[in-house]
Amino acid sequence: MFARTICKLGGHRVNRRRVWHDGVDFRTSCDRCHAPLIRDEKNGWREFGDDDALEERQAHPHHAP
């Protein structure tokens, strides 16, 4: 909970070691609060939202069959 507040105030800490491409965009998670992040071409890294859920996105390679 505390980490989430820090991220809201100061921004997320991108976990660059775990970046992967889902077929549409680059994705990772925040090192601090573990929120899913997506790399926006215009604004850089931001939280993955409901509007980002597209059928053409592939699952994380760790979860692939």
C-alpha positions in Angstrom: 0.0 0.0 0.0 2.8 2.4 0.9 4.7 1.6 -2.3 1.5 2.3 -4.4 1.4 5.8 -2.8 5.0 6.5 -3.6 4.4 5.5 -7.2 1.3 7.7 -7.5 3.4 10.7 -6.2 6.8 10.0 -7.8 6.1 7.7 -10.7 6.7 4.0 -11.2 10.1 2.3 -11.2 10.2 0.3 -14.4 11.6 -3.2 -14.1 13.8 -3.2 -17.2 15.1 -6.7 -16.7 11.6 -8.1 -17.3 10.5 -6.1 -20.3 8.7 -8.2 -23.0 6.8 -7.6 -26.2 3.2 -8.7 -26.3 2.8 -8.4 -30.1 1.5 -4.9 -29.8 3.6 -3.0 -27.1 6.4 -3.5 -24.7 5.3 -4.4 -21.2 6.7 -5.0 -17.7 5.8 -4.3 -14.1 6.8 -1.8 -11.5 9.6 -2.8 -9.2 8.0 -1.0 -6.3 4.3 -1.7 -6.4 4.2 -4.5 -9.0 1.6 -2.7 -11.2 1.5 -3.8 -14.8 3.0 -1.2 -17.1 2.9 -0.6 -20.8 5.2 1.6 -23.0 3.2 4.3 -24.7 4.9 5.7 -27.8 3.9 9.3 -26.9 4.2 9.3 -23.1 6.6 6.5 -22.2 5.8 4.0 -19.4 2.4 4.1 -17.8 0.0 1.7 -16.0 -1.7 -0.9 -18.1 -5.5 0.0 -18.2 -8.7 -1.6 -19.2 -8.6 0.3 -22.6 -5.3 -1.5 -23.3 -6.8 -5.0 -23.3 -6.8 -6.1 -26.9 -7.4 -9.6 -28.3 -4.2 -9.4 -30.5 -2.0 -9.2 -27.4 0.0 -12.3 -26.6 0.4 -13.7 -23.1 3.6 -13.3 -21.2 6.2 -15.8 -22.5 6.4 -17.3 -18.9 2.7 -18.1 -19.2 2.7 -19.4 -22.8 1.7 -23.0 -23.4 
